[in-house]
Amino acid sequence: MQILSKNIFLLDEPTEIPHKNFVFPIPETISFEQLSTCPKLPPNHWQQSCVHSECTLHQLSPYIGKLKSSISHDLIQTYSKRGDLVVDPFSGSGTVPLEAALLGRRVFAADISPYARILNRAKLSAPQSLEEALNSAEIILSKAENQPDPDLNKVPGWVQKFFHPLTLKEAIKFALEARKKGNEFLMACFLGILHHERPGFLSFPASHLVPYLRDRKYPPQEYPELYVYRELRPRLIAKIKRAYKRKIDAHSNMEWTFRQSKIEKLSFPVTFDCLITSPPYMNTLDYGRDNRLRLWFIDPNSNREIDNPVTKEKEAFQRAIACMAQKINFRLKKGGYCILVVGERLSGSRLSSLSENICQIMEKKAPRLLLYSIIKDYIPDIRRSRRNCKATKAEHILVFQRH
């Protein structure tokens, strides 16, 4: 058994909690078909922007398929209480973990992505004050400036296309220092200004969320001012100041743990109060491809596949959900809730097969959890996949309760 922090423990896999002496009363069950024909509707404010009201740590760096902080806030408030241990095994951009910490919950988060690791750790361990953050930035910037200039001939051509050569050299040297352990906040701020068409970002005109050049919309001969050298230091400092515009200190002393791991190898806490997560959007979002430029700066020498099979292969997705369900079945406290935010394709007025498939897996692998309710929330265009904009048009929130 591993002790992560006070009251948070991990069992060494594949140990199972003995259950022969437990008695679980089974209430009257409600079928998926019954709930899906008349799902609950979300509150109206879920459709409203929370960009100007949420803690600005949520905005460190963009993330494809990111869950809105207002949705996370409501789910955490409704299905857990202060001091509870909230688990998110597919934590992505860290929206649920950060919001849980802000609401006084303990946090256990995990994700396979190195980009997710940076964002989760950055948000949960941000410096206590703007002054402290700026001082840390000056130290890293000074160390970076003392690094020898990189040989740009060794940088992939597709990366070079995004930057002025002087900007690229500064970015590479800063990333070399910022990717060291303990610098996750500064690395996340750097990744957040890596590419966009606005002057406060480092790249030539490019899309914000997914990296591709916009040189057709902004031809260099017509917009030469967008293709000049962009200095890193003032842009990074401005980004840090924006991150502290509405920083909330409520999470400063909270307990949190993050693990970069596949779900199959992840050791869950021995027991926990609530699980809230958004499983990968199978066949609709390409997390690796859509973060490829940020992933290169995180680890330019990585030979890993940029896309997780769980997002591409039905069998891999089903195995991941089954593995998660088995872990939840014995570890979630009696009466606790498991909330899965599922990205769906529209299929008439009925939920599409992914939610139903997940419910079938949960019924088989987590028999102690019963489907409690389904909430249907439509996704606006801005939050959909770039390549398959018409695919993921709704999120269906499946709420299970342990009995």
Secondary structure as UniProt FT lines:
FT   STRAND          2..5
FT   TURN            6..7
FT   STRAND          8..10
FT   TURN            13..14
FT   TURN            20..21
FT   HELIX           32..37
FT   HELIX           44..47
FT   TURN            51..53
FT   HELIX           56..59
FT   TURN            64..65
FT   HELIX           69..79
FT   TURN            82..83
FT   STRAND          85..88
FT   TURN            89..90
FT   TURN            92..94
FT   HELIX           95..102
FT   TURN            103..104
FT   STRAND          106..111
FT   HELIX           114..124
FT   HELIX           130..145
FT   HELIX           152..154
FT   HELIX           157..160
FT   TURN            161..162
FT   HELIX           165..178
FT   TURN            181..182
FT   HELIX           184..192
FT   TURN            199..200
FT   TURN            215..217
FT   TURN            220..222
FT   HELIX           224..227
FT   HELIX           232..243
FT   TURN            244..246
FT   HELIX           249..251
FT   TURN            252..253
FT   STRAND          256..260
FT   HELIX           263..265
FT   STRAND          272..277
FT   TURN            282..284
FT   HELIX           287..290
FT   HELIX           292..298
FT   TURN            300..301
FT   HELIX           309..311
FT   HELIX           314..331
FT   STRAND          332..345
FT   TURN            348..349
FT   HELIX           353..365
FT   TURN            367..368
FT   STRAND          369..378
FT   HELIX           381..383
FT   TURN            387..391
FT   STRAND          392..402
//
